[in-house]
C-alpha cells in the first residue's frame, strides 16, 4: 500500500483524482494505530478484557476499512456522476470552490493548479461520510461480537461512536499534513 501512497501523492491527470487512491493508503497505514486506540478505549469504557477489546477493534476496523470505506466512496462517486458532478464548473468563485471539494470530493476534477488545496478540503469533507459508515459498520460487528457480554446495544453503539470520534479526529491530520508538506516543499 505504501507505493500507492507515494504514487497518489503527486497524482494529477486529465481524468481527475479519485480520492480513494489517497484514502486507501492512509487508512491502511493508520489501521494498526486506530485498532490500538479503539481497543484501549473500548476496554476501559466497556470494561472488556484486553483480548476481547483487541479482537473486537481488529475485526470491526478491518470490516469498515476493507468494505465500508470503499463501498461508501463508490456510492458517493455514483451520486456525484448521476447528479452532474462529473463536469468542470470552475473554481473561480466561492460556490465553485465549495462544490469542487464537497459534491465533487469523491472524484476531484483536475484543476491542476488548485489540487494542493482541493485535496486538503476534499479529504476533510470525505472524513464525514467515512466516519458515519465506519461507526455503523463497526457497531454492527461489535454488537455481534459482544452479544454474550451482557452489554446493552445502546452502550456498545455509544462507545463505538466515541472511539470513532477519537480516531477520525486523528485521521483529519492526514490531509492537513499533506497540505503542510506540499506547502513546505513548494
N, C-alpha and C positions, 0 to 999 in steps of 0.2 A: 504494500500500500504506500510506503514512503516514496517510491519512484513516481506514483501518481500525484503525490503532493508537490513534488518538485516540478513535474511537467505542468500541472494545472496552475501553479502559482503564476507563471508567466504566460498563461494561455490567452490567446486572442486570435480571433478568426472572423471571417465574414459571416459565418453561421451562428455566431453568438457564443455565449458561455453558459453551458449547462451547470448550474451551481452545485449539482450533485457531485461533480468532479472535484469540487473543493470540500464538500461536506463529508464524503465517504472517507477520505484520508484523515480528516480532522477527527471524525467520530471514531475511527479505527485506532488512531494514536491515543485518543483520550479514553478509550474503553476501560482499560485496567485501572487508571486513577478514579474514574467515575464509579466503577464497581466497588473499589475500596471505600470511597467516601460514602456511597449509599449503603454499603454493608455496615459500616460503623454507625451511621445514623439509624438504620433500621434496628440494629442490635440494641442500641441504647434506648430508642424511643418505643419500641415494641417489646422490649425485654426478651429478645431472642438469644439463643445460643450463638456463639461466634460462627460455628459451622453452618447453621441454618440461615443466618443472615447473609453469609458469603454466597451460599448456594442460591438463595432467592435473588440476591442482587445480580449474580452472574447470569443466571438463566433469563431473568426478566430483561436485563440490559442487552443480552445477546439477541433476544427476540425483537426488541424495539430498534436496535441498530441494524440488524440484517433485514427485517421485514418492515417495521413501522416507518422508519425514516425514508427509505427508498420508495415505498408504496405511497407515502404522503407526497413526495416530490413528483411522482408520476401523475397523481391526481391533480396537483397544482399546475403542472405543465399542461395537462388536458384542459383544465379550466382556463388557463392563460390563452391557449391556442383557440379554443372554442368561443371565447368571448372577444376575439380580435387582438389579443395581446402579442401576437407574433410579428407585428409590423413595427417599424421605426416611426415614432411620432415626434422625436426630438427631445432634447434636454435643455432647451433654451429658456424655458420658463420654470417656475417653481412647481407648477402642476405637472409638467412634463418630467421633471426630475423625480417627483414623488411617485408617479406612475411607473417610471423606469425601474425603481427599486422596491416596489410593492407588487403591483399587478404583474410586472414582467420579471420579478425576482427569481422565479424558478429557472428561467432560461433568459439570461441577460442579453439584450440586443447589443450588438458590437459597436458601441460608441467608444472607439479606441482611446481617444484622449480623456475619456471620463471613467474608464473602467476602474481606475485606482480608488475613487471614492464610491463608485457603484457597488463594488464587491463588498466593501465595508457595510454599507446600509442594507444591501440585499441579504447579506449573511445575517445581520442582526434581525432583519424582518423575518427571515425563514426560521429563525430560532423559535418564534412564537408558535406556528403550526406544528413544528417538530416536537416542541415541548408538550403540547396537548396530546399528540398521538403517543409520545413516549410515556407520558403519565398514565393514559388509559390502557395501553398495551401492557405496561409493567404492573399496573394494578390488577388486571385480569390474570396475569401469570402469577403474581404474588398471592392473590386471593386463593387460587387453586393450590399453590404450594404450601400455604399456611392454613389450609382448611382444618387441619387436625389440632391446631394450637389453641382453639377457643377464642381467638381474637375476633372482634366484630369486623364486618366488611367495612364499616364506616372508619374505624381506626386504621385499617390497612390502607384504605383509599387516601385518607388524610396524610398518613406518614409517607406513603409513596409519592404523593403530590409534593410534600415538603422536601423530600430527598431530591426530587427532580428540580425543584426550585433552586436548591443549592447548586446542583451540578450544571444546570443550564445557565445559571448566572456566571459560573466559571467558564462555560463554553463561549460566552459572549466575548471572552478575552481573545479568542482566535481571530475573528475578523478585525478587531481593534489592533491586535498585534501585527497582522499582515499590513494594515494601513500604515502603522508607525514604521515598520521595517521598510515598506515601499517608499515612504516619505524620506527616511534617512538615506536610503540607497540612491535617491534621485541625483 
